[in-house]
Amino acid sequence: MGDISFRAVEILKSVDLVACEDTRHSLKLLSHLGISVRTISCRSHNEEIAAKKIISLLDEGKSIAYLSDAGTPGLSDPGSVLAGMAAGSGHDVIPIPGPSAFAALLSVAGNTGKSVLFEGFLSPKPGRRRKRLMELLAYDFGFILYESPYRVVKLFEDLADLESERYVCVGREMTKIHEEFLRGQAGEILDILKKKAEKSELKGEFSVFISGKK
């Protein structure tokens, strides 16, 4: 909550409506900021339908802000369909920069080089995940993945098996109370994650930077 910008707060105070990836999450933020405003759900399961309703409100002259659960740039969150449809309908779509796991991790990862690929979540299916990971590891530049606490060990088992010495930087719960960073070779990080899993300490979302092929 402390990462939100002054500009974002002013926008949320001024709009007629706030579209939310999850109204429950957004209401916590709005309540913390002392903002009372009408909200509407616009999540991945109903984004196109919700976008049509939002556009009809924009056509009526309403001003609307969109809040994703995990800040900007909305790469692995809903929002892009809404932005595209709104712009295509002739409405102004203006970015309000905010917290970004992608940018936050890059700023502290080190060894990033000039080019970095954002991949987001890999497939939960073992075969597809491993195949795509092999493709990514063949690149000369680094890449960033997102992973859930339920699959992060499996991801690192594949990674350590393919490239155990590859440098990685893991960010967990960035900018939150239980923020943690792990840096080292893939095999080393796998051992750490396994020990944490045994103690039920793998909580929160993970962002993972993996360095490029030397």
C-alpha positions in Angstrom: 0.0 0.0 0.0 2.9 2.3 0.6 4.1 2.0 -3.0 1.1 3.7 -4.6 1.9 7.1 -6.1 0.4 10.5 -5.3 -0.9 10.7 -8.9 -2.6 7.3 -8.6 -4.4 8.3 -5.4 -5.6 11.5 -7.0 -6.9 9.6 -10.0 -8.8 7.1 -7.8 -10.3 10.0 -5.9 -11.5 11.8 -9.1 -13.0 9.0 -11.2 -16.7 8.0 -11.4 -15.9 4.3 -11.3 -13.1 1.8 -10.5 -12.9 -1.4 -12.5 -11.1 -4.1 -10.5 -9.4 -7.4 -11.2 -10.7 -8.4 -7.7 -13.1 -6.0 -6.0 -12.2 -7.5 -2.6 -8.5 -6.7 -3.0 -9.1 -3.2 -4.5 -11.6 -2.3 -1.7 -8.9 -2.9 0.9 -6.7 -0.4 -0.9 -9.5 2.1 -1.4 -10.5 1.8 2.2 -6.9 2.4 3.3 -6.8 5.5 1.2 -10.2 6.7 2.5 -11.7 6.6 -1.0 -15.4 5.8 -1.5 -16.2 5.0 -5.1 -18.3 2.6 -7.1 -16.5 -0.5 -8.3 -17.1 -3.1 -11.0 -15.4 -6.5 -11.5 -13.2 -6.9 -14.6 -11.2 -10.1 -14.2 -9.7 -12.6 -16.6 -12.9 -14.8 -16.6 -15.2 -12.0 -17.6 -12.9 -9.4 -19.1 -14.4 -9.1 -22.5 -18.0 -8.9 -21.2 -17.0 -6.5 -18.5 -15.0 -4.4 -21.0 -18.1 -3.9 -23.2 -20.1 -2.7 -20.1 -17.2 -0.4 -19.2 -17.0 1.0 -22.7 -20.8 1.7 -22.6 -20.2 3.7 -19.4 -17.3 5.6 -21.1 -19.6 6.4 -24.0 -21.9 8.0 -21.4 -19.1 10.3 -20.4 -18.0 8.4 -17.2 -14.4 8.4 -16.1 -13.1 5.0 -15.1 -9.8 3.8 -13.6 -8.6 0.1 -13.7 -6.9 -1.7 -10.8 -5.1 -5.0 -11.3 -4.2 -6.9 -8.1 -0.4 -6.8 -8.7 0.3 -3.3 -10.0 1.6 -2.5 -13.4 2.3 -3.3 -16.2 -0.4 -5.9 -16.1 1.6 -8.4 -18.2 0.2 -11.5 -16.4 -2.9 -9.8 -15.2 -6.2 -8.8 -16.8 -6.3 -5.3 -18.3 -4.9 -5.6 -21.8 -8.2 -6.7 -23.3 -10.0 -3.8 -21.7 -7.3 -1.3 -22.7 -7.4 -2.5 -26.3 -11.1 -2.5 -26.6 -11.4 1.0 -25.0 -8.8 2.4 -27.3 -10.4 0.8 -30.3 -13.6 2.4 -29.3 -12.0 5.9 -29.5 -11.5 6.5 -25.8 -8.3 7.7 -24.2 -6.4 5.1 -22.4 -3.8 6.7 -20.1 -1.2 4.7 -18.0 -0.7 5.5 -14.3 2.7 3.9 -13.5 2.7 1.8 -10.3 4.4 -1.1 -8.5 5.8 -3.7 -10.9 7.2 -7.1 -10.0 9.0 -7.2 -13.3 10.8 -3.9 -12.9 11.4 -4.3 -9.1 13.2 -7.6 -9.6 15.3 -6.3 -12.5 16.4 -3.4 -10.4 18.1 -5.7 -7.8 18.9 -8.9 -9.8 22.3 -7.9 -11.2 23.9 -9.5 -14.2 20.9 -8.6 -16.3 22.7 -7.3 -19.4 21.0 -5.0 -21.9 18.2 -7.3 -23.1 15.7 -9.2 -20.9 12.7 -11.3 -21.9 9.5 -11.3 -19.9 7.9 -14.8 -20.1 5.5 -14.7 -17.1 4.0 -18.0 -16.0 5.1 -21.2 -17.7 2.6 -24.0 -18.4 1.7 -26.0 -15.3 2.0 -29.1 -17.4 5.5 -30.7 -16.8 6.3 -31.5 -20.4 5.4 -28.1 -21.8 7.1 -26.3 -18.9 10.4 -28.2 -19.4 10.3 -27.7 -23.2 9.8 -24.0 -22.9 12.4 -23.7 -20.2 14.9 -25.4 -22.5 14.1 -22.9 -25.3 14.5 -19.9 -22.9 17.8 -21.2 -21.5 19.3 -21.3 -25.1 19.0 -17.5 -25.4 21.9 -15.2 -24.9 19.9 -12.9 -22.7 18.2 -13.3 -19.4 14.5 -13.8 -18.8 11.9 -13.3 -16.0 9.3 -15.9 -14.9 6.5 -15.7 -12.4 5.6 -18.7 -10.4 3.2 -19.8 -7.6 4.4 -21.2 -4.3 2.8 -24.5 -5.3 5.0 -25.0 -8.4 8.2 -23.1 -7.7 10.1 -26.2 -6.5 9.1 -28.1 -9.6 10.3 -25.2 -11.7 13.6 -25.2 -10.0 13.9 -29.0 -10.2 13.7 -28.7 -14.0 16.0 -25.7 -14.0 18.7 -27.3 -11.8 18.5 -30.5 -14.0 19.0 -28.5 -17.2 21.4 -25.8 -16.0 22.4 -26.2 -12.3 25.0 -23.5 -12.4 22.9 -20.8 -14.1 22.7 -17.6 -12.0 19.2 -16.8 -10.7 17.7 -14.1 -8.5 14.4 -14.9 -6.9 12.1 -12.2 -5.4 9.3 -13.4 -3.1 6.5 -11.1 -1.8 8.4 -8.0 -3.0 7.5 -4.7 -1.3 5.4 -6.6 1.2 5.9 -7.6 4.9 7.6 -10.9 4.1 9.8 -9.7 1.3 12.7 -12.0 0.5 15.5 -12.3 -2.1 17.5 -15.4 -3.0 20.6 -15.2 -5.3 22.9 -17.9 -6.5 23.2 -20.8 -8.8 20.0 -22.7 -9.7 21.1 -25.8 -7.9 21.8 -23.8 -4.7 18.4 -22.1 -4.8 16.6 -25.4 -5.3 18.1 -26.7 -2.1 17.0 -23.6 -0.2 13.5 -23.8 -1.6 13.2 -27.5 -0.7 14.1 -26.7 2.9 11.6 -23.9 3.0 8.9 -26.2 1.5 9.5 -28.7 4.3 8.9 -25.9 6.9 5.8 -24.6 4.9 7.6 -21.3 4.3 6.9 -21.1 0.6 4.1 -18.5 0.7 3.4 -15.7 -1.7 4.1 -15.1 -5.4 7.6 -15.6 -6.8 9.4 -13.6 -9.5 12.4 -15.3 -11.0 15.2 -13.7 -13.0 17.4 -16.3 -14.9 20.6 -15.1 -16.5 21.3 -15.6 -20.2 23.5 -18.2 -21.7 27.2 -17.3 -21.5 
